[in-house]
Amino acid sequence: MLYTEQDVFEFIEQEDVKFIRLAFCDITGKQKNISIMPQELKRAFSQGISFDASAVAGFGDVVESDLLLFPIPSTLSVLPWRPSRGKVVRMFCRIRHPDGTPCLMDSRYLLERAVKEARKEGISVQFGSEFEFYLFKTDENGDPTDQPFDRAGYMDVAPEDKGENVRREICLTLESMSILPESSHHEEGPGQNEIDFRYSDALSAADNAVHFRSVVKAVAVSNGLHADFSPKPLAGESGNGMHINMSVMADDGTDAMPAFMAGILSHIREMTAYLNPCEASYLRLGEKKAPRYVTWSPENRSQLIRIPAAQGQFRRFELRSPDPTANPYVAYALLIYAGLEGIRKGMNPPEPLNINLFTADKSVTDQLDRLPNSLEEAQTLARNSAFIRSVLPEGMIC
């Protein structure tokens, strides 16, 4: 349901809501929030709720430290793990300066602008992401250990798969918040799990991605476990990916997907610092089905981009390099802008490479463009990129 301001007021009164969380992200994509009481909601909608921007990564210094949160009523959701009496709800917020101008470091605002730019050009993009995470046991103090919750493998079932009930609880929690997972299963690594989402519009998909991580961590804690989204939790085992599926539609009915995909391939190396933003990200790439080369192919899981065997409304392409430490707002915005450039310039993707790149001879792989080998290399590519500078504010440049 898309709530209006009036709907929110009525919901809070009728559903015994006692706390309202105003949520936003810092520039790394880490969720932040401030809680207000219902009597402050009218002020929040009309005047905003201030916070100290100097204490949030990337938002400002102590000289100009005040920013304001304005809740977005359409993002209202109940937090089901809080008490049923005296409920807690959450809304994502727009971030503005005291003079009313948008904060350019608000990554959700960045994605909003990208979506509007695409719509101006008659393009809509739907996103559906696949999130991988590990479940680890905790010690007597509740601190995480390095012991996986189980030793199951890909799509194993109970009793080997001990995460089955945890995934079920996560999915049911998400469903109660109107966030709809599509499927879930055990992944290849010990204690590794995957939950996938059906496609939705970019802003909803990014909101859901941010909240998904919170839900998984909350459910894990309630089960005496620790959820780890880092790219390479265990050496020698599969890393955690955030595979991003994109469906591209043009108002004029043309097939915009090849050009959109070509635009992404042309800028992927420059974008990698934002899709894989930590040192451990580069321990994952090139291992255990995580891509290393700038290539694509139908169905082939050794490639950077693959096109799954699906038709009609499910036709899409899958970008396999990103990991869950990415800020989804920034990631989706960059992918939209790169894809739009591909459409504007009438780009065509290179020929597909229908081979297994994990076993291919060096005579083949040495001829291919590679993703950056380190965070330092990725950040250098981003800093020197005219494309990145054209779409990101100065404060977000690596």
N, C-alpha and C positions, 0 to 999 in steps of 0.2 A: 504494500500500500504506500502511495506517495502522500505523505502527510503535509498539510498546510500548517501555518502558525496556529490557526484556530483549532485544528485537529489536535495539535500537540497539547494545547491548554486543556481541551476536553479529556484527552487520554490521561493526562496526569491527574486530573481531578477524579475521574471515574475509576482509575486502576490503582489508587492508593500509592502513587509514586512519591517518594520522600527525598530522593537524591537524583540529580541530573548531572551526568558527566559530560563535559564539553571536551571533545577529543580533537587532537590534531597531531601532526608529525613534525619532528625536527628534519633537517635536510638529509639525514641518513635514513629516514623512514621509520625511526623508532617512535612508537606511539606515546604521546603525552596526554594528560587530561587534568582538568580542574573540576571539582564537584561544587555545584550550587544547590541551594534549596529552591523548592517550587516558587516561592514568593519573589525570587530574583529573576525568574525567567523572562518576564516582560521587559525588564531592563536589558537582559542579555540580547533579546531580539532587536531592541530599538537603539541601544547605546553601546552594546558590547561589554564583555567582561575582560578587564585588563590583566596582563601577566608580565612578568619580568623577562623580556626577550633576551637580556644579556646572559641569562642562566640556561638558555636553550641553544644547542649547537647550531651555529650558522646564522642566528637571527639578529644579532646586533651587539653593541657594546654598552657600557654603563652610561655613556653620555646620552644616547637616544635609546632608552631601554624599554619604553612602554609600547606594547602592541595590544590589540583588542581582538577577542574571539567573538564571532557572530555565528550562533548555531544555525545549521541548515536543517529545516524541519523535515525534509524528505528522507533524511538519514536516521530518523528516530528508530531505536531498537531497544528492547528490554534485555538486560543482562540476566540470563536465566539462572546463573549460579549464585546470584545474590538472593536475599530473603524474598519470599512470595508476598509477605506483608511488609509494607514500607519498601516498595520495589525501587530498583535502580535502573535508570534508562541512560542511553548514550546517544549523543548526536555529534557528527563531525562538524567542524566549523570552518568558516572563512576567516582569514587573518588580515586585519587592516591596521593602518597607522591611525593615530588620533585624528588626523585631518580627513579620514575616510577613504584614503587611497589604498588599494590593495598592497599587501606585502609581497614583493617580488620573490622573496625567499620561501613563500608558501608553495610547497611542491604540488599540493592539490590544485592551487590556482594555475600553476604551470600546465597541468594536464587539462584543466578546464579550457584554457586558451588553445591548446592543441586540438581538442575536440571541436571547438568552434571554427578553427581554421579549416579543419577537414570538412565540416558541414558546409562552409562557404563554398567549397570546391565540389560539393555534391558527393562526398565520400563519407561513409560511416564504417567504423571498425569495431568489431566485437572481440573481446578478449576472454579466454578461458585458460586458467593456469593450472599446472600440476605441481603440487608441493610435496617435497620429500623431507622427512625429519627422522631423527633417531630418538628412541626412548631408552634412557639409562636409569639404572637403579640409583637410589639415594642412600646415604649412610644414616646413622642413628640421629644425626642432627638435621636431617633433611637436605643436606648438601649433595650435589651430584657426584657420582663416581664415574669411572671409565668402564663400568660393567654393563654391557647391553642387557636389555630386559629379556631378550630371548636369543636363540641361535638359529632361528628360522631363516629360510631363503625366499626367493621370489615366488609370490602368490601361494606360499604354503598355508596350511590351515591348522587350527587347534588340534592337538595340544602343543605342537611345535610353535605355532604362532600365538604367542601370549598377548599380543597387542590387539587382538580381534575385538575384545570388549571395550578397550580404550578407544579404538577408532569408531566403534558404534556409538559410544557416548559423545564423542566429538561431533559426529555427523548429526545426531539427534539434537544436540545443543545448537549447532549451526542452523538446522532446519527450524527450530523454535524461534530463531532470530530472523527468519526469512532469507537466510543465506543457504543456497541449495547446492550441496555437493552432488557430484554425478556418480562417483565411484570411489572405492577405497580398497587397499590391499597391502599385504606385506611386500616390501621391496627386497632387493638382493642382499643388502647388508644385514648383519646381525642386529636385531632391534630397530631396523629401518622400516619406515612406513611411508605410504603415499596416499594422499587424498586429492582428487581431481574435481574441478568445477566446470559446469556447463558455461558456455560463453554468455557474456552480458556486456552492456555498454561499458566504455573504458572507466568512467568514474566509479560506477558501482563495483566493477571488477577490482579496482585498486582499493576502494574502501573495504571490500570483503577480504582482500589479501592482508591488509593491515590488521583487521579484526580477527582473521583466522589464526594468526600467530598467537594472539592473546588467548583465544579460546583453547587452542591446543596446549599452551603452557598451563592454563588454569585447570583443565581437565587432567593433565599429567600430574600436577601437584596433588589434586584431590585423590589420585590413585597411588600416591607415594612415589612418583616417578619424576624424572626431569626430561623435558623435551628440548632437543638440540637441533637448531636449524643451520648451524654453521656448515660451510661448504665441504669440510673434510674432517669430521669428528674422529675417525679412526684411520690411522695409516694402513694402507694396503687394502682397505675396504671401499665400497662405493661411496662417492660423495653425495651431498644433498644438492639436487637441482631444483630450479623453478622453471620448468619448461613452459613457454608462453605460446599458446595457440591463438592465431589471428584469423578472423574472417573479414574479408574486405568486400564492401558492396558499393557500387556506383549508382547514383540516381538515374543515369541515362541507360542503365542496363548493360554497359560494356563490362568486360572481364578485366577489372583493375588489379587483380591479385598478382599477376606476374610482374608488372611494373612496380607495384608496392614492395614486393619481395626483393626486387632488384635494387631498389633504393636502400633497403636495409642492408643488403650484402655490401653495397658500396661504402657504407659508413660504419659497419659493425666494429672494425678495429678501433675507431675513434670513440665509439660508445661503450666499449667494454669496461672502462673504469667505473661506469655507472651500473652496468649489469652484473659486474663481478667486483664489488668494491672493497674487498679485504685481501690481505696477503694469502690467506688459506684458499681463496678462490682459485688461485693458480696452481695449487697442488691437486685440485680436482680436474681441471681441464686437461684433456688428452688421456685420461685414464677411465677405465670401467664404463665405457660408452659415453663419457663426456667428450664433446668435440674439441678438436684442436685446429682444424683447417677451415678456411672460408669457402665452403662448398655446400651444395644442396643436391637432393635426390629424392625421388618418390620412395617413401616407406623406409629407406635405409637409415638405420639408427646410428650409424657411425658418422653421419654428416652433421654440419651445423644446423641446417634447415632440412626438414623432411616434410613431405606432403602425405599425410595419412590417407589410407584408402577409404575415403568417405565422399559422398556426393550431396548435391542439393544444399539444404540449409546447414549441413554439417561439413561442407567443404572448407578446408582451412589449411594453413601451413604452420608448422611447429618450429619455434626457435629453441634450441636445446642448450645453449651456453649459459643463460642467466642462472643465478643461484638465489636462495631465499634471503640473503643479506641485502639484496638490492632494494632501494626505495621504489615501490611499484608505481607511484605517481610519476617519478622522473623517468623510470624505465619505459612506461607506456607512452609518455609524451615524446621521448626521443624516437621511439619506434614509429609513431604516427608522423612526426616531422620528416624522418628519413624516407618513409614510404610515400609521403606526399611529393617529395622531391623526385622520387622515381617516376611517379605518375606525370608530374609536370614536364619532365625531360623525356618522357617516352622511353624509359630505360627497359632493356631486356635482360633477364638473368643469363648468366653464362650457361653453357651446356651442363646438364646434370652429370654427376660423377657416380656411376652405378657400380662402385666397388667398395669393399670393406677397407676403410682407411686405417683400421687398427692392425691389419696384417699386410697392407700394401707395401711394395718395395720402395726404398728411398728414392729410386729414380722417378717415381711418381710423386711422392709427397714433397720432395725438394723443389718441385715446380709450383707448389701451391702457396697462396697467401696463408699466413698463420695468424691465429689470435695472439695477443700479447703473451709473453712468457712470464711476466711479473706485474705486480701492481704499479711499480715505478714506470715500467714501459707503457702500461695502459694510460697512466696519468699524463705522461709526456705526450702521447698521441692526442689525448683530449685537449691539453693546453694549446697544442699547435694546430688544432682543427678549426678551420673557418666555419664549418657546419655547426660544431658545438657552440662556438661563440655567437652564432646567429640565432640560436634558439634558447640558450640558457642565460640567466642573469650572471653578471660578473662574479657575484659571491658564490655561485655554484660551480665555477670553473675549477678543476682540480689544481 
